[in-house]
Amino acid sequence: CTSLASVTIPASVTSIESFAFKGCTSLASVTIPDSVTSIGDWAFDGCTSLASVNIPDSVTSIGKEAFNGCVALKKADIPDSVISMGENVFEGCTELNKYVFISYSTKNQDYAESMRNLLKREAIKTWMAPYDIPSGSEYADIINDAIENCNCVLLLLSQESQASPHVKSEIRIAFDARKPIVSLHLDESLLAPGFKYYLGNQQIVVVKSMDEHDPNLQKVLTDIQNHIMEEDK
């Protein structure tokens, strides 16, 4: 149905089966009711005009490549109710797959949460553990892919993060993948030799509070936005 532009699914429907709207290239709007609990494999595959989709809290599973090739998709929030996701759900969604990977020590959790919320308010998508790790996934594989596919890495630099083997691994992966690293210094700790190597001579912005009006924090936001926009050039 290549001319189908919009669809409202009635509340009597409990599942969107596989291939339901595959190839509906004109479909720009879809309303999914709270009655739906599952979205099947390739359900919206190739819906190249679909710009946003609201997945209700009733949905618990999304099939593989459900939104494959939805190149116009810019917004698709996954609710916490989803406990099962197939492979490559948003494969080829070039507009949607722009995000910042947040690297931090769990001892700086509050700072990380504040940055995640601030970036969300600025309409900047983030990837941050443990929120974005699918249930049952292999941690190392997911982290590696998340960094290699991000637009840039936001490093919350502190004494704790420099001592964290996980943060060290994440920065090494980012360095090897030639991903831009934006550093936010949370304390007065000196750079360890390894971090000096990976960060080079880049300017490190010192921010001790998450006041979004802080000019230093605004500079970090601008740097992140610039790295995301570079992908469009």
C-alpha positions in Angstrom: 0.0 0.0 0.0 2.5 2.5 -1.2 0.1 5.5 -1.0 -1.1 4.9 2.6 -0.1 8.1 4.5 -1.5 7.6 8.0 -3.2 4.9 10.1 -4.9 4.8 13.4 -4.9 1.3 14.9 -8.1 0.6 17.0 -8.0 -0.4 20.6 -9.2 -3.9 19.8 -5.8 -4.8 18.3 -3.4 -6.4 20.7 -0.5 -7.1 18.3 1.0 -5.7 15.1 2.1 -8.8 13.3 5.2 -9.4 11.1 5.3 -7.5 7.8 2.1 -5.6 8.7 3.1 -2.3 7.1 6.2 -3.4 5.2 7.0 -1.3 2.2 4.4 1.4 3.0 6.7 4.1 1.7 4.2 7.0 2.1 3.3 6.1 5.7 4.2 9.2 7.8 2.1 8.8 10.9 0.9 5.8 12.9 -0.9 5.8 16.2 -0.4 2.7 18.3 -3.0 2.2 21.1 -2.3 1.0 24.6 -3.9 -2.3 23.8 -0.9 -3.4 21.7 1.6 -5.6 23.5 3.9 -6.7 20.6 5.3 -5.5 17.4 6.4 -8.2 15.0 9.4 -8.7 12.8 9.7 -6.2 9.9 6.4 -4.7 10.9 7.4 -1.3 9.5 10.2 -2.3 7.3 10.9 0.2 4.5 8.5 2.8 5.8 10.8 5.5 4.5 8.4 8.5 5.3 7.8 7.5 8.9 9.2 10.4 11.0 8.2 9.4 14.5 6.4 6.7 16.4 5.1 6.6 19.9 5.4 3.1 21.4 3.0 2.8 24.3 3.9 1.4 27.7 1.8 -1.7 27.0 4.3 -3.0 24.4 6.6 -5.7 25.9 8.3 -7.0 22.7 9.6 -5.6 19.4 10.6 -8.0 16.7 13.8 -8.0 14.6 14.2 -5.2 12.1 10.8 -3.9 13.0 11.7 -0.4 11.8 14.4 -1.4 9.3 15.1 1.2 6.7 12.9 3.9 8.2 15.4 6.6 7.1 13.2 9.6 8.1 12.6 8.3 11.6 13.9 10.9 14.1 12.0 9.9 17.3 11.2 6.5 18.7 11.2 6.3 22.5 11.4 2.7 23.8 9.3 2.4 27.0 10.6 0.5 30.1 7.9 -2.1 29.5 9.8 -3.6 26.6 11.6 -6.7 27.8 12.4 -8.3 24.5 13.9 -6.8 21.4 15.0 -8.5 18.2 18.2 -7.8 16.3 18.6 -4.6 14.3 15.3 -3.1 15.3 16.3 0.3 13.9 18.8 -0.8 11.3 19.3 1.8 8.7 17.5 4.5 10.6 20.2 7.1 9.9 18.4 10.0 11.5 17.5 8.1 14.6 20.9 6.6 15.2 22.7 9.8 16.2 23.7 9.7 19.8 26.3 10.5 22.4 27.9 7.7 24.4 28.3 8.7 28.1 31.4 7.1 29.7 31.5 7.4 33.5 32.3 5.7 36.8 29.3 4.5 38.7 30.7 6.5 41.6 29.8 9.6 39.6 26.3 8.3 38.9 24.6 11.5 39.9 26.6 13.6 37.5 26.0 11.1 34.7 22.2 11.2 35.4 22.2 15.0 35.3 24.1 15.1 32.0 21.8 12.5 30.5 18.7 14.5 31.5 20.3 17.8 30.3 21.1 16.3 26.9 17.6 14.9 26.6 16.2 18.4 27.2 18.4 19.6 24.4 16.9 16.9 22.2 20.3 15.0 22.0 20.0 11.3 22.2 22.3 9.4 24.5 23.5 5.9 25.1 24.3 5.2 28.8 24.7 2.0 30.7 22.8 0.3 32.3 19.7 1.9 30.7 20.5 1.1 27.1 21.8 -2.5 27.6 19.1 -4.9 26.5 18.2 -7.6 29.0 20.3 -10.8 28.5 22.8 -9.1 26.2 26.6 -9.6 26.4 27.9 -6.5 28.1 31.2 -6.3 26.2 29.7 -6.8 22.8 27.0 -4.2 23.4 29.4 -1.6 24.7 31.8 -2.1 21.8 29.0 -1.6 19.2 27.5 1.3 21.0 30.8 3.2 20.9 31.6 2.3 17.4 28.2 3.6 16.2 28.0 6.8 18.3 28.7 10.3 17.0 30.9 11.2 19.9 31.8 10.1 23.5 31.2 12.3 26.5 33.8 11.4 29.2 33.0 12.4 32.7 36.5 12.7 33.9 37.3 12.2 37.6 39.7 10.4 39.9 37.1 7.6 40.0 36.6 7.3 36.3 40.4 7.2 35.7 40.6 4.3 38.1 37.7 2.4 36.4 38.8 -0.4 34.1 35.5 -0.1 32.3 36.0 3.6 31.5 39.6 2.9 30.4 38.3 0.2 28.0 35.6 2.5 26.6 38.0 5.4 25.9 40.4 3.0 24.3 37.7 1.7 22.0 36.6 5.3 21.2 40.3 6.2 20.4 40.8 3.2 18.1 37.5 4.0 16.4 38.5 7.6 15.9 35.5 8.9 17.7 35.5 12.5 19.0 35.9 12.5 22.8 34.4 15.5 24.7 35.8 15.6 28.3 34.1 17.1 31.3 36.4 17.3 34.3 34.5 16.9 37.6 37.3 17.4 40.0 40.9 18.6 40.2 42.5 15.2 39.6 45.6 15.1 37.4 45.5 13.1 34.2 46.9 9.6 34.4 49.4 8.6 31.7 46.9 6.5 29.8 44.3 9.3 29.7 47.0 11.8 28.6 47.7 9.5 25.7 44.1 9.1 24.6 43.0 12.7 25.2 46.1 14.2 23.7 46.2 18.0 23.8 42.5 18.5 23.7 41.0 21.1 26.0 39.3 19.6 29.0 36.4 21.7 30.5 36.2 21.8 34.3 32.6 21.7 35.5 31.9 20.9 39.2 28.1 21.4 39.1 25.4 20.5 36.7 24.1 24.1 36.4 22.9 24.2 32.8 23.6 28.0 32.8 27.3 27.4 33.5 29.2 28.8 30.5 31.6 25.8 30.6 28.7 23.4 30.5 27.2 25.3 27.6 30.5 24.9 25.8 30.4 21.2 26.2 26.8 21.1 24.8 27.9 23.1 21.8 30.9 20.8 21.2 28.5 17.8 21.3 26.0 19.4 19.0 28.8 20.2 16.5 30.0 16.6 16.4 26.5 15.4 15.8 25.9 17.9 13.0 29.2 17.0 11.3 27.6 13.7 10.3 25.3 15.6 8.0 28.0 17.4 6.1 
